[in-house]
């Protein structure tokens, strides 16, 4: 049954500047949709079951706009290397193993269990180029009850022999089969077109993927302007493109005709930013990988001030943790470094802003998701923050802030709901 009332100390975002908190509030869910937060139970809903989490924090489920499922197996390794070297040394050799379904099954079981036990309810995920393994991953995610977009990665150039598809046409054909087999198979798990990034995809392949996205009305994910060496490489590979973004937009892979999420955007120039704004491209800010693989710090304040579509990504394994609480803390910290050392006109982010990015900001990619406002799909996590004891009185917002910094998602997770269904209790 997915009509009920949640009682607890409720926190959610109305917009990037407005964090709403209500102690002893009542969150009403009808058929998986939020009807809003109330001071007392409305009379017309008095017959609904009450899920009582008195004294606990209730917040929207976290949204991870960018994570690599096959890289979860080696998270926390190789953080002394820059992006392209790190890919060749760690990412590509690991991802090559997923042609072995037995290995994929072991690794993706670990990944799915980690997602189930996290505060994350929505994800946008890279698989590998192996169609069978990617569909296996989708099976596992469907079983744990989260909502996700999962991509079979495309790579037909500048890749190891063990991780390069035979040709552009072979990649396109296999991707179309993937779309046909998965697009209507699941209730909560959806395919997404996934060119790894421009250096690993020929123009012929990009054109074919753009046609598939348009024909099957499937969204797109990839990487954009993450690392100086990568940006220069794209300039050499695509001399016809005035910037990295045009290497996607020429092929219909940049927010039009279908929605798109691009990870990183650390070095996007003004023209690229304007095109992202115009096309409604979602930016997945991945602060942990900004530092771990030494790419630099994305100018998130500029994106927020321009009211661009923006959320957070863990970017495992460029990021070392799947926790979106960790991503929020990382985003706060790197924004202060950007302000202090790069551009003092870009004020640092605050807790309300990063909480918005981890919930409603990223949730918009999935529709009306990431808030408890009326009409939003009901995703929620409950934290028993009494497990993070303190001697002083705290406001509800201070309790939330403290839980974010002290890994409350790991130490205090009590329950988790997605689309109005309990998936962990």
Secondary structure, DSSP 8 states (H G I E B T S, - for coil): ---EEEEEEEEEEEETTEEEEEEEEEEEEETTEEEEEESS--GGGTTSEEEEEEEEEEEE-EEEEEEEGGGGGGTTS-TTS-HHHHIIIIIHHHHHGGGSHHHHHHHHHHHHHHHHTSSEEEEEEE--S-HHHHHHHHHHHHHHT-EEEEE-EE--SSS-GGG--S-HHHHHHHHHHHHHHHTTT-SSEEE-BEE--GGGS-HHHHHHHHHHHHHHT--EEEEES--HHHHHHHHHHTTT-SSTTHHHHTTT-SSSSS-EEEEE-SS--HHHHHHHHHHT-EEEE-HHHHHHTT-----HHHHHHTT--EEE---BTTBS---HHHHHHHHHHHHHHHHHHT-TTS----HHHHHHIIIIIHHGGGSS-SS-STTSB--EEEE-GGGS--SS---HHHHHHHHHHTTHHHHSEEEEEETTEEEE-
